[in-house]
Structure formats: C-alpha cells, structure tokens
Amino acid sequence: LASWLGLAVSPIEIIKEGIIPEGELITSGLALGLLLIVSGALLKYRKIKQHFTFTYFLFGSQLMFISCLAALFNLEPTWLYFFILIALTVAGMLYAKREQSFFFVLISVVYGYVGITYIIAEKLFPMGITLWLWYLVISGGLMLYGLFHYRRMFGKRS
C-alpha cells in the first residue's frame, strides 16, 4: 500500500543522496497514516481482527508523526504542520491513557518534543550555542523525569 502511494524511500537513499521529502511524498505519508489509523479503529469497532489494532495504530501514527516532522522542517506554512503535530501528540497521549500503553506516550512525547524544539530554535528564539546546550539539558531532563513519573502510573500493565 505504501509503495503504491509512492512511499518507497529507503533510509540509505536519504543518507547517501540527501533526499529531501517533497510535498507530495509528505502528503501521501500523512494520508496513509490517517488511513491506517481509521482502518484499525473501524476494524476494532466492527470486531474484525481486533488483535491487529495495535499494529495499524503503530504504523499509522509513526507515519503521520514522521511525515508531519518532515513537513515542519521542509514546507510552508510551518504553523499548519506545527498545529497538526501538536494535535497528533495530544491524540497519541489520549489514546495511550485509554489503552494504558506507555509506548504511545513515549512516541507522542518524543515527536512532540522534537517539533517544539525545532519551532523554538528556528522560529521563535534563535539563541547562542551555550544557551541551547542548557535548554537541551534542562528540557531533556524534565522530559525524561516526566516520562519516568508517567510510566509509574501505568504499572506493569504496559
């Protein structure tokens, strides 16, 4: 399905040739991710192959987060993709809480953190290297502390 939409880019190609994702590729990634998530939810609702719901949500959310970050880094309007990323992060956190899945908390927080840090760095407050090192140490430490604290709330179920 992904290659049918033109999503056949390998990590080796990106590293060797420095391929920058184009708008069509990013849009296809967002659409396919949404399609996978909606398909998984629909199949779960209809009680068809419910055991695949996690897999549909896993691939769909990863694809949407990665496509959204690629759009944030390479396309305009930046604010549109930033708000989509924040919406994905909130949706991932709500899903994680409902399903008691620490994995979805983790990916939502990490992708959200990368996007917020990019916006702060590129658009809001261009700072010197020393200030950025302090930002990364403090914000990264707070993020890890929050994740460990949140992990305890799930206990042994996730």
N, C-alpha and C positions, 0 to 999 in steps of 0.2 A: 504494500500500500504506500509506503513512504517513497520508494523508488518510482512508483507510478506518478507521484506528485512532483518528482524531480529532487527529492531529498537524498541524493546519493553522493554525499561528500564524506570522504574519509578523513580522520584526523591527520594522517600522514600527508595528504594533499595540502591541508591547511598549513601545516608546519613547513613543508618544503617549498611550496609555491606562494605562501602568504595570501591565500584566497580570502577576500573579504565578502561576507554574505551579502547578496543583493536583496532588494526589496521583495521580489517575487519568492525567493527562497525563504525569507523570514516569514512572509505572509502565509506561505504553504505550511511552514512549521507550526505557526500559531493555529491555523485551521485544522491541521491533522491532530494536533494535541487536543484541541477542543472536541473534535470528532471522537477521539479515543475516550475521553472522559465522559462525554454524553453517552456513548455506546455502552461503556461499563456501567454507568448509572441506570440506563434503560434496561440492560440485561439483568442487573441485580433486582430492579423493581419488578420485572416480569418473571423473576425466579428461574432464569435460564443461565446455566453455567456461572453461578454466583461465585464460585471459587476463583474465577478469573478477574473479578472486580479489582483486586489489588494490582494486578498486572496492567490492566487497562489504565488505571489511575496513575500508576508508576510511570509508564511510558508517556502518557498524555501530559502529565504535569512536568516531567523533565523536559519534554519537547517544547512545551509552552514557556517554561522559565528560560531555557537556553535561547529560544527564538526572541523572547522579549528582551533579554540582555543584549543580544546581537543587534536588535533594532535600536535599543537605547544607545549603544556605542556608535552605530553607523548611520542611522536615519534621522530625519526630522519629521515631525515635531517631537523633540525629545520628551517634552512634558506628557504627551499622549502615552508613550511607551512606559514612562515612569509610573503613571497612574494605573496602567494595566498591570505592571509588575507589583505595585502595592496591592491591587485587588487580588491578584494571584496569591500573594503572600498571605493576605487575610483569609482567603478561601482555603488555602492549604492548612492554615492554623486551625480554622473551624472544623475542617474535615478530620484533622489529626486528633482534635479534642473529642469529637463524636465517636471516632473509631478507636480511640486510645492507641494511636500509632505515633511513637516517637520519631520514626523515620520521616514522616511528613512534616513534623515540627522542624526537624533538622534541615531538610532541603528548603523549606519555606524561609526559615531564618537566614540560612547561608545565602541563598539567591537574593533575598531582600536586602541583606547587609551589603552585598556586592553592588547592587543597584543604587542604594542610598549613598554609599561611599563614593561611587562614581559621580553622582549628581553633586555632592558636596565638593568634590575635588575639581570637577570640570566647570560647573556652572555657578556655584554659589560663592565659595571661598577659596580661591587659589592661594595656597599658603607655601611657606618655605619648607624645606625638607625636614628640619628639626621639628617643626610643629606637626607635620604629617606623621613622623615616627611616633610622637606622643599620642596623636589621635589613634593610630593603628594599635598601639599597645593598650591604651585605655579602653577603646571601644571593643577591641577584640577580646580583652579580658572580661569586660562586662557581658559580652555576648556569650562567652564560654561559661561564666558564672550563671547566667540566666538559663542556659541550656541544661547545665547540671542540676540546677534547682528544679526546673520544669520536669526533668527526667525522673526525679524522685516522686513527682505527683503520679506518674504512670505506674510506678512499682514494677512488678515482674510481669505484667500483662503484655508489654510491647516488646 
